Amino acid sequence: MKLSCLQENLNKGLNMVGRAVATRTTLPITNNVLLATDQGRLKLVATNLEMALSCWIGAKVEEEGTITVPARLLTEFINSLPSEKIDINLSPQTKTLELKCARFEARISGVDAKDFPPIPSIDDGIATKVDVEELSRGIGKVVFAAAVEESRPVLTGVDAQFDGDVLTLAAADGFRLAVHKLSLATPVSEKTEVIIPARTLAELNRLMDDQEEAVEITLNPNKSQILFRLKNIELVSQLVQGNFPNYTQLIPQSHTTRMVVSVADFLRATKTASIFARDGSGIVRLIISPGTELTPGKVTVSARSEEIGDDVGEIDATVEGEEAKIAFNGKYLTDVLSVLDESQVALETTNPSSPGLLRPVGTDNYLHVVMPMFVQW
């Protein structure tokens, strides 16, 4: 292998694939990054066996070749170099990678690429395309609601239902549920449902930051792996096996009280209350009061802790129905309010022990269900 490329391109590529390098592993080679020449470009690959990231960068290739080297060492070295041309040369006999840039040079001992785990190629199966902004927005609105605990593996993923030209993403952790619908640029040939690891989607969201073209999505025929193809980047991930709970049963179909408030006001009041809720199990209390002919409705957001003290905030609201009291975990409220683009949100409740349903006003493609906390009023 003999090639040259720009420091900034190699640095960017290594930082992208570095997210897939294994941290705790029983297979030491997954701590490495694979460098390979590929049709006149340099291909970088990293995998933690759950997810594999490939990235192509422009290079002037003189001799073909492939090698794996410790990812962290290479990334830190390249990152410290000046923004100039880097010459890369591999000695096949000693498996040593030589790097030269300006007045710096290094030799890194590599491991034969044939020991690197094979990266699955997914060329056939169910394929579609989706607008990069729509997908990014959809992931942002659901991924935080997936479970972190591994006790129920299906809940650590995001349920993805492909149906015609609609993709429905849903995530739940037992305390909340987020559901977002978005349109596909290319309809799917058959209705299908898979569970994508939340970590994979969070990673994909970071990679899509500077993308403009539509994202290609391919599911392999036996629904065990999924491929996301971006410009110069491919992300392949294992899928979570199992059945996602039937979440439609969790969505309240009726309510006795509905309030509409400003997202920014509600978020500020909730964040303020959460400061006092920290020592009080995170409980934030809401009292929703309908208005009269002369006064607008309001919602009182409060929290109290035996040791610290308490706080009360009041915001204007348009309230339909009767007065209501309900308490939530403050973190769950701030999480959802932080991802809403809309200026107003509606909260629908039935009683203090029934779930609350949040919907942004003006769109019907997103809803969020939060389980209440039981408190003494």
N, C-alpha and C positions, 0 to 999 in steps of 0.2 A: 504494500500500500504506500502510495506516495501522492500527496495532494497539498493544496494550499487553500485557505479560506480566510475570511475576515474575522478578527477577534470578536467583534460585536455580534455577528451572526452565530458563531459557535457558542458564545456565552448565552445568548438568548435561547438557542436550541437546547443546551444542557440544562438550563433552568426550567424549561418546559417539561422535558422528559424526567427530570430529577424528582418530580412529584410522584412518579411511579416506582422509584427505587425502593426496594424492601428495606425496612429498618430492623425489625426483629425477625430473623429468619433462620431456618435450619439448613437452608441451601445458600452457602456463602456467595456463589456466583451472581445471585440476584442483588447483591450489593454493587454489582458492576454495571457499567453502561456499555452497550454494544456499538461499535463504530464500524460502518460498512460503506463501501462505495456502491452507488446504485444509479446507473444510467446518467453518469456525469455529475452526480450530486453526492453529498455525504449524508448518510442516513444514521440517525442516533436512535437507539431503542433502549427502554428500561421496562422492567416488569417486576411486580411483587406476587406473581402467579394469579392474583385476582383480576388485575388490570394491567394492560400493556400499552405503553405510549410510544409511538414512532413519530419522528420529526425529520423532515428533509431540509437541508440548507445548501445554498449555492456553494460550489467548490470547483477548483480547477484540478481535475483528476489526471494524474500521469500514469499511475499504476493502480490496478484494482487490488482490493484486499479487505480483510475483516479481522477484528480483534475486540476483546472486552477488557476494560480497565476499571479500577475502582472509581465509582461515580463521584464520590465526595472529593477525593483527591484531585481528580481532573477538573471538576467544576470550580473548586477553590483556586486552583492554579490559573485556569483560563480567566477567571474573574479578576485576578490581580494584575493581569497583563495590560499593556497600553493598547489603545484602539488602533491596531495595525494588522498587517497580514501575518498569518501563522502558517509555517511550513510543518507538515506532519509527515513523518516517515516511519514505516514499520519494518523492523528487522525480523524476517520470518523465522530465522534460526533461533534467535534468543527470545522471541515474543516481546521485544522491547519497543515501546512507542516513543519516538523522538519528536519533541516539539520545539520549534524555534520561532521566536517573535521578537523583532527589534534586537535588543542586546540580552535577551533572556533565552535560556534553553533548559529543557528538562528531559529526563528519561524516566518512563513509567513502565514497570513490569506488568505485562498483561497476561490474560488467560485465554487459551484457544476458544474461538467463537463456537466451535461445535459442542462445547459443554453448556452453552447458554440455552435456557428453555426455549423450545420452538414457539414462535408467535403465531397464533391461529390466523389463517387468512379466510375471510368470509366474503365470498363472491356471489353466492346464490342464496336464495331464501326470500323473506319478505323485505322489500325495499321501499323507501319513501324519502322525501325531502321536506325540510321544514325551514322556515325563515329564521335566521339566526337571532334576531331581536325577540321574536315571539317565543322561541324556545328558551332563551335566556330569562325572559320575564316569567315564563311558566315555572322553570326550575326554581327561581328565586322565591316564588310564592308558596312552594310546597316543601322544598328539601329540608328546611329547618324543623318541620313537624315529624320527621322520621325518628324512630327510636334509636338511641345510642347503645342501650343495653343489648347484649346478644341473647337474652333469655328467649325471645321470640324472633328468630332470624328473619322471618318474612317482614316484620315491622321495621327492620333496619334498611329496607329498600323502599323505593317509590313504585307504586303500582302504575303501569302504563297500559292503557287500553287504546289500541289502534282500531278505528272503525270508520271505513270510508275515508273522508277527508278531515276527520276529527281525531285528535289525540287528547285523552283525558289522563291527567297525572293526579295521583292521590297519595298522601302520606299520613300516617297516624302512629301515635306512640302509646295509645291507651288513655291519654288525657285530652287529646285534641286531634282534629282531623282537618286537613287542608285538601281541597279539590279544585283543580284548575283545568279548564278546557281551552285548547288552542287548535287552530286550523293547520292542516298539513298542505304543503305546496303540491305534493303528488299523492293522490289517494292510494290506499293500500288495497292489494288484490283480495285479501280476506281479513275478516275480523280476528284480532288476536290480542292476547293479554299476557304481559310478562312483568316480572319484578326486577327493576334495575337498582343495584346498590346505591344508596344515597351518596356515598363517598365518590362513586364514579360520576354522578351528575354534578356534584359540587365541583369536582375537578374539571369536568367539561365546561362548566360555567366560567371558570377562570380562563380556560383556553380560548373561549369565544370572545373575549374582551376586544381583541383587535381584528375580528373576522367580519367580513361583509357579505360573503357569499353564503348561499343556503347550505345547511348542514345535511349531509347524506346519512341516512340511518339504514342499516341492514341487520336483520335478524337471521341467524343461521336456521336451517330447516328444523332442527330438533329443539329450538328455543333454549339453548344452553348458553349462547354467547351473543353479544350485540356489538356492532361496529359503528362508530361515529366518525365520519370522514369530513375534515375541514381542509382548508387550503394548506398544504404542506404538513398536515398533522393527521395521524390516525390514532384513535383510542378504541381498543378492544377490551371488553369486560365480560367476565363471567356473570351470569344472571343468578338471582336468588331463586332456588327451587322451593316450591310449596304453593299453597293457595292463600291469597290475600283475603282478609275478612271482607264479608259483604257489607261495605261501609254505608250503602244507601239507607240501611235500617237505622243508622245513627243520626241521620239528618232530620231534625225536628220538622214536622209537616205543618204545624200550627203554632200560634203564639197568642198571648193575652196582652203583651206590651211590646211596642216597637218604638225605638228611639233613633233619631238621625242626628249625628253630631259631626263636627269638623274633625277630620283625622288628626290634624296637627294639635288641636286643643286636647283631644282625648289622649293622645300619645304623651303630651307634656304632663297632664294631670296624673296619668298612670305611672310615668317615670318618677314623678315627685313622690307619689304615694309609695312606690316600691322601695324608696330609700328607708322609709320607716317600717316597711313590711319585711325587711331582711331578717330581723330577729323575731318576726311573728309568723313563721312558716310561709312567708311570701304572700300572705293574704291581702288582697285589695278588695275593698267593699264598694259596691255601687248602689246608690239609692236613686231610682229613676222617678221623677215627679212630673206628672202632666201639668201643663200650664192652664191658666184661666183665660178669660176673654182679654184681660188687660196685661197679664204677665206671661212671658214665654215659659215653656217647659225647661226643666234643668236636670242634670245628673250630678250627684255629689259623689266624688271619688275620695275615699278615705282609707287610712291604714293606721294601726296602732300596735305598739309593742309595750309590754309591761315595764321593761327596763328603761327604754329610751324616751318614749312619749308617743305623740300621735300627730297626724296631719290630715287636713280636710281641704279639698279643692272642689270648686264648683264651676261647671261649664253649661252654656246654653244648649238646649236640645229641643228638637221637634218631637213630641211624644204623642203616640196614639195608644189608647187603651188605659188600663189602670196603673196605679203606682206599683212599682216593683222593687224588690231588694234581691240582690244576688252578689256572691263573692267569687272571685277568681284568683288563680295564681297570677301575680303581677307580671311575671316573666312571660307567661303565655300571651297575655294581652299585648305587651310591648313588642314581642316577636312578630305578631301578625300585623299590628299597626305600622310597624317599621317598613314592611314590604309593600304597602298599598301605595299606588300611584295616584289614586283618585283623591279628591279633596274632602269627600264626605263618606261616612260609613254608617250602616244601619246595624243595630243590635236588637235581635228578637229574643224575648224570654217568655217563659210560661210561669215558672215558680222557682224559688231559691234552690230546689234540688234537681231541676231539669237543666240540660245543657243550654248554653247560649249560642245563638247563631249570628255570625258576623258576615255581612255582605257589603261590598263597596257599592255606593250609589252611582247608577249610571251604566254599570256593566252587569251582565248576568252570567259571566263565565268563571266566576270565582266565589267560593264560600268557605267559611272556616267555622268549625264547631269546637267549642271549648267546654270541658266538663267543669261544673261549679265546685267550690270548696264549701264544706259544711261549717258554719260558724254560729255562735250564739248572738242573736240580734238583741 
